[in-house]
Amino acid sequence: MSTGVLETQETTAAVPNLQQDAPSSLARFLPFLAPYKWYFIGSIAASIVATLTGLVIPLVLQGVIDGPIADGDFAGVWWPAALVLLLGTIDAVGIWIRRYLVSAPSSQFEISARATVFDKLQRLSVSAHEGWESGQLLSRAIADLSSLRRFVAFVGPFIIINSVTLVVGLGVLFVQSWQLGLIMLITSVPLVVICTRFETLYRVVARDAQDQAGDVTTTVEESIQGIRVLKAFGRSAHLGRRFLREAATLRGTEMKKVRYLAILWSLIVGIPPLGIGAMLAFGAYSIVQGTMTAGMLVAAMAIVAFLLWPIEAFGFLLAELNNARTAADRYWEIMDTAETITEPVDPVALPQDARGVLEFRGVGFTFPDAESSLLTDVDFRIDPGETVALVGVTGSGKTALTNLVPRLFDVTSGSITVDGIDIRTLSLADLRAVVSVAFEDPVLFSASVRENVALGRPDATDSDVDEALGVAHAREFVEALPWGLDTRIGEQGMSLSGGQRQRLALARAVLGKPRILVLDDPLSALDVGTEALVQQDLRRVLTHSTTLLVAHRPSTAALADRVLYLENGTIVEQGTHERLLATSARYRHVMGSLDD
């Protein structure tokens, strides 16, 4: 798995001005939060006001103890009691305002960030996706963004709020008694050192835990998608053991996190009472000496008790900060991945009456990080209404060649043109509007039959869908489904047979009679009888399209007007299927082995 940051590029219009030298991965999310900055500022301000009212209450207590109580004036207690009630009400209202202001923006942040990374994944090339495990992508787009939402809504604001509370609280202590304030400050020094050390250690283990959670997600996803294969080969227990090993590794990492947190919390909770004891001793001594009143000591102790929660909360906040920081790192690893299939700066418009002449001009192609070229100096032209078949042994480059037409990959040398226009100068939308594809391994989605067939042309009518199903000879089995076109066929179409899935994929490709049709052995899963019926209707459709067809059977190659024989990524022979059978021993050998 490749998880490295390949190259920093501009992400999307939704997230402008993201700089490579940004101070941290968390700071790079500021553009997401910019539209809601006043909500967050208001929520933090309301929380600070609410929290600081709690610091006023000890001062009111001091006044009560040193005033009415010391003087025996019970009536003088009512006004301070009413003031405490008012301060408590302000505190409660401030908390409500904070939650009200931050709830919707934090959820919208999560939605926006998730939509942005999904859009990025759609723009990345197929080769980029092949470098990631699907479980890692899922954990980054789902679990990691939930951690970031918690940071935005709670952790980040309370790091600010608690820091302000501690500074102001220490300031009040110093005003009350600089000696008590100094004792509290000295007690805080080891806490700062401990928290700094904890932050360094916890960040590493937090990243490990999130990566390992992605591995577990990948194993679960693969076991679900491959359930038929696992059951057929009796390997469910094997994958179960793999899942347990990965889960155990994750558990070990999570336990390490717990140990770090336990040590941190023990020290954070255990050190302040030492300072409190010293403050009580000094306070009692000062009262005896007459340099401090009882009210001052009670107020100081109340302030220290009030500050204990912000101090103790820093353990939790630091843990969540590190979780959010590693989640942000993982998010930007996706966002910073280079986009190799990009829109042209100044796209050329394809004419409305484009004929669909497809031409390969000296095309070469090498997979990223591969040592040798897969395709070399490929030259051919397909005119409208003409069907050209690609034939060759496994690994000769047939599928890679078909993937170049819709720009799933880009050529590394030469060019591919449509009506004389380099496809790299066309917008991806324009190119893929005229190119339709059916792959050998059909991919269907958890949606209705209608939605799957009309995936590339959502404006297609039921009549258009029915016609495409007729060409693929899928109409009969679709009508037999419980709800016909509205039947949901389940994830990956697992409720259908391989031949049925392939016919739906073929119907999707031929829907609307596309100008350019790319078919990667679309009939391989069909029985001989069904294949003959499909071929009969497919011939009629192919007369309207420029068709590039990968053939693994003689019957499929016979559909073509011309056959290109590939060997080691180069076209070595071409001609009609019949002529190559008659004149080429290697073509006969390949066709014979494929036919077998």
N, C-alpha and C positions, 0 to 999 in steps of 0.2 A: 504494500500500500504506500502510495506517495502522499505525504501530508505536508510537504514543504511549501513554503511560499515561493511560487515560481517567478512572479514578476508583479509589481504594483502597477495597476492600470486604473484609469478612471472608471468608476463603477456605473452608477445609473444617474439619470436626471433627478431621481428622488433623493439622492444623497450627494449633493454637490460639494466640491472643494475639499475632498478628502486627501490629505497630504501624507506622503510617505514618512515625513519627519514629525508626524503628530506625536505628542508627548506620550501617549499610551493608547492601547487598543480600546480602552473604555472611552477616552476622550474623542475618539473617532465617531462615536455615536451622537455627539452633540448636534450635528445637523438634523438627526431624527427628532431631537427634543426641542429644537429651535421654535417650531410653531406653538409649543405649549410652555415656553419658558416662564411666562408670567404665572401660569398655574402652579408650576413647581416652586417658583420664588415665593408666591403667596402662601403655599402650603408650608414651606420651611419657615417663613416669617411668622405664620400663625402658630406653628409648633414652638418656635423660640419664645414667643410672647407667653404661650400657655405654660411652657416649662419654667420660665423665669418667674412667673407668678408664684411658683412653688418655693422659690428662694426668698420671697418676701414674707411668707408665712412664719419662718423662724424668727424674723426680725419683729413681727407682730407679737409673737410669744415672749420675746425678750422684754418688749415694752409692758406686756401684761404682768410678767413675773416681777420685774423691777418696779412696776408702778402700782396698779390696783391691788395685786396680791400682797406685795410687800407692805402697802399702806392699809390693808384690810378693807379696801373699798370694793365690795362685791358689785355695786351698781356700775362701777367703771369698766367691768368686763364685757358688758353688752356690746358696746361699739366695736371693740377689737374682734369679738366673736362674729359680728355681722360682716366685718371686713374680711375675715377668714372665709366666711361663706361666699362672699363676692369673688374672692380670689380663686376659690375652688370652682365656682361656676365659670369663670373666665378660662381656667385650665381645661375644663370639660368641653366648652364650646370651641376652644382652639384645636383640641384633638379632633372633634367632629369636622371642623373646617378643613383640617389637613387631609383627612381621609376623603372628604367630598371632592376636594380640588385635585387630588392625585390619582384617584381610581380610574377615571376615564382616560386621561392622557397616557398613563402607564400601559393600559391595555391597548390603546391605539399605537403606542410605540412598538409593542410586541407584534401587532398585526403588520405594521409597516416594515419592520425589520425582517419579518418572516416572508412577506411578499417580495421584498427586495432580493433576499437570498434565493427564493424560488425562481424569480426572474433571471437571476444570474445563472442558476443551474440550467435553465432552458437555453441560455445563450452560449454556454460552454460547449466546446466541440465534443464529439463522441470520444475522442482519444482522452480528453480530460476526465470524462466520466469513468472511463476504463481504469484510470489511475486511483480511483477512490472505491472503498467498499461502501455498498449502499447503506449498511447500518450506521457507518460513521456519518454519512450525509444526513440520515434521519435524526440521529441524536443531536447533531449540530443545529438542525432546523427546528427541532421540537424542544428537547430537554434543555439545551444550552440557552435558548431564547427565553425559556421560562425562568431560568436563573437570572438572566439579564433584566427581565421585567421586575423580579423581586428586588434587584439592586436599585433600579430606577424608582420604584414605588416606595421602598422602605429603607434599604441598607444605606444607599448614598445619602438621602436626606438626613438620616439619623446619625451618620458619621459627622455631618456638619452640626446638627442640633446638639449632640452630646458633647462635641468639642467646645462649642460656644458655652454650653452649660457648665462644663468643668472650668473653663477660663474665668467665667463670671463668678462661679462659686468660690474658686480660690481667691479671686479679687475681694469678694465680700469677707472671706475669712481673714485676709490680710488687713482689711479695714477694721474688723472686729478686734483682732489680735494678731500682730505680725508673727508672734511666736507660734501660735496655733497654725497659721497659714504656712509657716516654714516647715513645721512638722509634717503637714499634709503634703507639701511639695517634695520633701525628701522621700516620703513614702512612695510618691508617684514615680521617682526616677527608675527604680528597678522594674516597675511595671512597663515603662516605655522601652527599656532594653529588652525585656522578655517578649513584648509584642513585636518588636522589630525582628528578633530572631525567629519567632513563630511565623511571621509573615513569609520569610525566606523559605523555611522548611515546608510550610503548608501549601505554598503555591505549587511546588514540584509534585507533591503527592495528590493535590487536587487535579492537576492536569492528567496524571496517570489514571486517576479514577474515571475521569470523563472519557478518555480514550478507551479504557477497558469497557466502559458501559457501551460505547459504540461497537466494540467487538462482540459483546453479548447480543446486542440488537441485530447485528449482521447474522449471527448464528441462528437466532430465532426466525428471522425473516427467511433465510435460506431453507430452514427446515420446513417452514410452512409452504413456500413456493415449490419445494421439491418433494412434497410428501408422498407423491405417487412413486417416485424413483426410490425413495428411502424404504417404503413398504415393500416395493417389488424386489429389492435386493436384500431386504432384511437388515438394513443398516440404521434403523431408527435408534437402536441402543447405542451405536457408535457415535452418532451426532449428539445423543443425549449425554454421553460421557464427555464429549467435547464441550457441551454447554456447561456441564457441572464444573469442569476444569476452569473454564473462563469465569464462571460465576464465583468459584472459590478464589481465583486470583483477584477479582473485583472486591470480594468480601475482605480479603487480606488487606487490600489498599484502603478500603473504607475503615477497617479496624485501626490501621495506622493513623488515619485522620482522627478517629475517636481518641486514640492515645494522646496525640498532640493536643487535641481540644481538652482532654481531661487534665493534662498537666497545666495548660494555660489557665483553665478555669480554677483549678486548685490554687494557683499562685495569685490570680486576680482576686479571688475571694479571700484567700488566706493572708495576704500581705496588708491590706487596709486595716484590719482589726489591730495589728501591731501599732499602727499610727494612732488609731482611736484610743488604745490604751495609754499611749504616751501623752496624748492630748488631755485625757481625763486626769492623769496624774498631775500634769502641769496646771490644768484648770483648778483642780482642788487645792493645790499649793497656792495658786494666785488668789483664790477666794479667801483662804486663811490669812494670806498676807495683806488682803484688802486692796489688791491691784486689779481685781476682776469681780464682777457681780455674778450672782447665780444665774441671772437672766442671760448674761453674755455667754456663759458656759453652755447653758441649755440650747441657746440659739446656735452656737458653734457646732454642738453635737447634732442638732437637727439638720444643719446644713451638710455636715459630713454624711449623715444617714441618707440625705436626699441625693448626694453625689455618688453613693455606692452603686446605685442602679446604672447610671451612665458608665461608671468604671467597669462593672461586671459585664455590661452589654458589649463592651469593646471586644471581648473574646468571640462572641457570636458574630459581631459585625465584621471583624477581621477575617473570620472563616468565610463568610458570605462574600466579602470583597474579593478574596482570592478565587472563590468559585466563579464569580462574575468575570474576573479578569481572565481566567483561563478559558471561560466560555467565549469571551470576546476575542481572544487570540484565535480560537478555533473557527469562529465566525469569519474573521477577516482572512484566514487562510483560504477559505473558499472565495471570498470576494476579491482577493488579490491574485487569484489564479488567472494567468494570461488567457485572453480570448483570441484564439487563433483563427476562428471563423468570424470575421467582422463585416459590418456593413461598409460599403464604399463611401468615401467622403462625399463624393458628388455622383450619386448613382445615375446610370443611364436608364431611361425609360424604354421598356420593351413595347414595340408597337402593338396596338389592339389587334391588328390583323396578322400577328406574328405567325409564320408558317410552321416553325418548329424544326428547322434544319439543325441537327446536332452534329458537331464536328470536334474530334480530338486532334490536336496539333502538337506532335512531339511531346506527348504527355509522359512525365515521369513522376513517380510517387514513392516516398519512403516514410514508413511509420516513424513517429517521434521516438528517438533513442535507439532506432534500429541501425545496425551496422551496414546493411546493404539495401539497395533499392528493390521494391517489390514490382514496380512497373518501369519500363524503360522505352522511351521513344515510341509511344503508341500513337499511330496515325490511322484514322478512319473517319468516314462521314456517313450519316444516315439521313436520308431525305424523308419528307413527310409521306406517310403511308407505307414506308418501308420498315421491315422487321429484320433486325440483325441479331443473331445468336452468338453468345460467347461460350466456347467449349474449351476445356483444358483439365488437366489433372488437378487434384487438390493442392492448393498453395500456389497456383499459377497466377493469381491476381484477379480472378473474375469478379468476386464480390467487392474487392477494394475498388475496382474500376467503376462498378455501378454506384458505389457510395460517393464517387466524385461528382456525379451529375447533379444531385440536389445539394452539393456542398456540405455533406456530412463530414468530409475531409476536404482539404484543398490540395491541388496539385503542387508538387515541389519543383517542377519544371514544365515548360510548355504551357498550353492553355486549352480550355474547353469553351466552345462558342455555341450560342444559339442564334441562328440567323446572322452569323458573323459577329455577334457581340460577345465579348469575353464575359462569362458568367460571374466573374469576380467584380465586374463593374455594375452588375444588376443588384437591386435591393433583394435581400433574401425573400421577402414576401412576393415580389414579382417572379423571381425564379421558381419558387416552390408552388406558385399558382399555376405554372405551365408544366411542371414536372410532377408526375404521380408515381408512387413507388409501392411495390409489394415485395416483401422479404420472404425468404425461404422459411424462416422461423417466424410465423405470424404473431404479432403482438396485439392483443385485444385488451380492452379496459373494462372495469367493473361498471358497466353502463348498459343501456338497451342495445338491441341489435341495430336499431335505426341510428343511434348516436355513434356506434362503432363504424358503420358503413359510411355515414356522412361526416366522418371526422374531419376530412380535408375540405369539405364543401358543406358547411352547416346550413346553407340556404337551399339545399337540395330538397325537392318535394318528395312525397311518398311515391309518386310515380317514377321519379328518377331512381330512387332507392330500389324500387321493385324491378326496374329494368336492369340495373346492375346485378341484383341478385339472380335475375334470369340468365344473364351472361355467365355467371359463375355457377349456375345450376345449384343455387342455394335456396331458391324460393320454396321448394317443397319442404325441406326440413325446418325452415324458418316458420312457415305456416303451421307446422305441427307443434311448435313450441307453445307453452301455455298461454302466452299473451302475444304471440306473433312478433311483430316488429318492436313491441314495447317490452318484450321479455328481457330482463337483465340477465346477462350471461355469466356473471361472476368474474372475479379477478383472473386475468390471463385466459378467460374463456375455458376454464378447466372443466366446466360442465358439458363441453362439446368435444367431439372427437377431433383428432389431428386434421383429418380431411375437411371437416366442417369449419374449423378455425381458418384453414388455408383458403377455403372458398370465400369466407367472409372478407378476408384480407384482399383477395383478388377483386371482389365486388367493390371494396373501398377504393382500389386502385383505378378501376375502369369507370367509376362513377363520373358522369359528365364528359366522357370521351376526351381525356386530356390530350394536349398537343404532343407531349413527350411522355412516354410510358416506360418505366424501368421495372422489369420483372426479374427477381432473383429466384429462378427455378420455382415458380408459383404452383406447380402441379405435382410436386414430389410426393405428397402424402395421399394422393388420390389413387383409387383403384383404376385398373385399365379401362373398365367400362365407363366410369364417370369421367376419366381423363379425356376419352374420345368425345364425349358429349360436350365437355367444356371447351375443348379445342375447336370444335365445330362452330360454336358461337363466338369464341374468342377471335377466330379468323376475321369475322365480320367487324368486330370492334377495332382490330389492329389496322384495318385499311384506313382509319381516320387519324391514326396516331403515328408519331415517330417512335419506334419501339426498340429498346435494347433489352435483350432477353438472355439470361443465364440458363443454359441447358445442361441437364445431367442425364437426359434420356434421349435416344434417337427420335422418339415421337415428338418431343418438345423441340428439338433442333429442326425437325421437318417443318415446323410452323414458320420458320424464318425464310426470308428471301435470300439471305446471305449468312454464312457462318464464318466467324473469326476464330481461328484456333490459336490459343495462347500457350506459350511454353516459356517458363522462367520470366514472366512479366513482359513478354514481347510477342507481337502477332507474327507467327511464322508461316501461316497459311490462311487463305480465305477463298471462299467460293460457295456454291450451293451445297446443301447437305448431300445430295446425290453425287455431285461431282467429286467432293472430298472422299466420300466412301469408295468411289471408283479409283481415285488416283493417289490417295494418301494412306500409307500403311499405318502410320502412327495415329491418324484420325480414326481409322477402322479399329485399331487396337483400343483406343480410349472409348469409343462408342460401344464397342463390344463389352469392355469391362464395366462401363456404366450401366449398360443394358442388363448385364448379369446382376 
